[in-house]
Amino acid sequence: MRFSKSLLGLGLIAAAPLSAAAATYTVGPSGRQYTQLSTLFNNVNLAPGDIVEVDGNATYSGNIVIGDDDSGTEANPVTIRWRRVAGATRPVLSGGTHTIKFEQSNHVVLEGFEITGGSSSCVFSEAHNATVRDAYIHDCPSHGILGADQNSGSFTLEYSEVARAGQGDRRHAIYMQSDEVAFPDTVFRMRYNYVHDATGGVLVRVRHQRAEIYYNWIEGSDLHEVELIGPDCETQKSGWTADLRREDADVVGNVIIHRAGSRSGNAFRIGGDLNGRNQGRTRLVNNTIILDRGGNANAVLVQLGQGSLEMHNNAIYQNGGSTPAIVRENPASDVAAPYCGPSSREPWSNGRKVAGSNNWVQTGATLVPAEWSGTVRGSDPMLTNLTQRSLRPRAGSPLLAAGNNTPVTPTAFPFPSPQLLPAFDPPLRAKLAIGDAHARLAPSRIAIGALEQSDIDTRIRVNGAQPMIPGQGPASSAAPPTAGGQVQPVSSGRGVYVGRSPYRQAPAARYRRSVVRP
């Protein structure tokens, strides 16, 4: 028997032996064990392997807290999921301060929910190895997804849509950090997501030790689409210093669109702000970066402590009759003195370190790194239809077969365990269902940018951080990448689509967020 929290509080823990078997709990408006998720978490200690199934066609109140006594293990996470039945809509989690919060509840999977309306955040993670999958997170008046400064470790976001979140300059659609004292060597994984239409701030702001941002469509920030900086030096645990860990980011196979409504003019801002610089390595590979605005615009702005920047096979295009700056450095004279941490105001933490190959830039683009090799220049990348956001290169495009199949990370500042080249397409401006990532067509030479001229006309089922549905594997007609990172051949009567692809490689703001409690 599994004891409830209320029984444990009455001292009945010795009444009977605890069961080691995983349990399934049901939540729904009628005929279920609980009518609200918050009631379940207030009364039951979930254990590794437990499953919570939640009925759709219903709205559940926010302020849901998954506590530290509801943790799973890495091998047996706790899974909280939509009970999928034909014709049912997603369960909606609505309102509250934090609509749903991982409060030191480690190894938990949240799958299939619509989440909206949290006044401080829609999803707040103060936990390690939390996974949010197949979620629609929207209309969040403050943060959409927020990671705590302390007690947070790895976090995975996949197959999800985040829309209309953020406020002002300090609250963002996605804002992630890790606790490098409590959970060193952890990863923020973001893949197969559609993130768009910020109502404030940055779409993807990352202070995490390592970020792996693969195969996403990111469009329409209020400030920058992606910001890669260091931990907030004012809010870390005792023992933390800026030199404890380096913050690295591998950004591969994404579409990044910076619109005219954004206030900053930067698609990427990397390095640091006044209370945290990454001093780390940023790698951008096979991204399509569109600056859909006139006037001054920067593909990448570097300031306040970037370690290095490596770029291969990226297509960078500014619409609206202008040409962009590719890598602009914000000089020390243009920034204020940092509040804490290293006092340097230089854009690079230890001198400029830039490398890259086979990037496409417009004729007339400025600040194109002299360190790059094989740069392709032209007036038009010949995308199918930029206005309609159809961004595959059309026949005759200078992007086709112009990439570097074997980009080499520089020996002077190598990126650790990179994703060599993209193996999948990003979602095409729409949320993907679980497993519906399209494998990238593998010609003899890769195209520049996030997309080839055409896809393979067949989906490749791809498992996420945990099995797509507990107890079931991916569709039998396809195989996920192996542990070594290679995509296995997939055939369905039209020939083998993906072989042992060269596109994979084996592993070789002063808004102070809640530190421990909101």
Secondary structure, 3 states (H helix, E strand, C coil): CCCEHHHHHCCCCCCCCCCCCCCEEEECCCCCCECCHHHHHHHECCCCCCEEEEECCCEEECCEEECHHHCCCCCCCEEEEEECCCCCCCCEEECCCEEEEEECCCCEEEECCEEECCCCEEEEEECCCEEEECCEEEEECCEEEEECCCCCCCEEEECCEEEEECECCCECCEEEECCCCCCCCCCEEEECCEEECCCCCCCEEEECCEEEEECCEEECCCCCCEEECCCCCCCCCCCCCCCCCCCEEEEECCEEEEECCCCCCEEEEEEEECCEECCCEEEEECCEEEEECCCCCEEEEEECCECEEEEECCEEEEECCCCCEEEEECCHHHCCCCCCCCCCCCCECCCCCEEEECCEEECCCECCCCCCECCEEECCCCEEECCCCEEEECCCCCCCCCCCCCCCCCCCCCCCCCCCCCCECCCCCCCCCCCCCCECCCCCCCCCCCCCCCCCCCCCCCCCCCCCECCECCCCCCCCCCCCCCCCCCECCCCECCCCCCCCCCCCCCCCCCCCCC
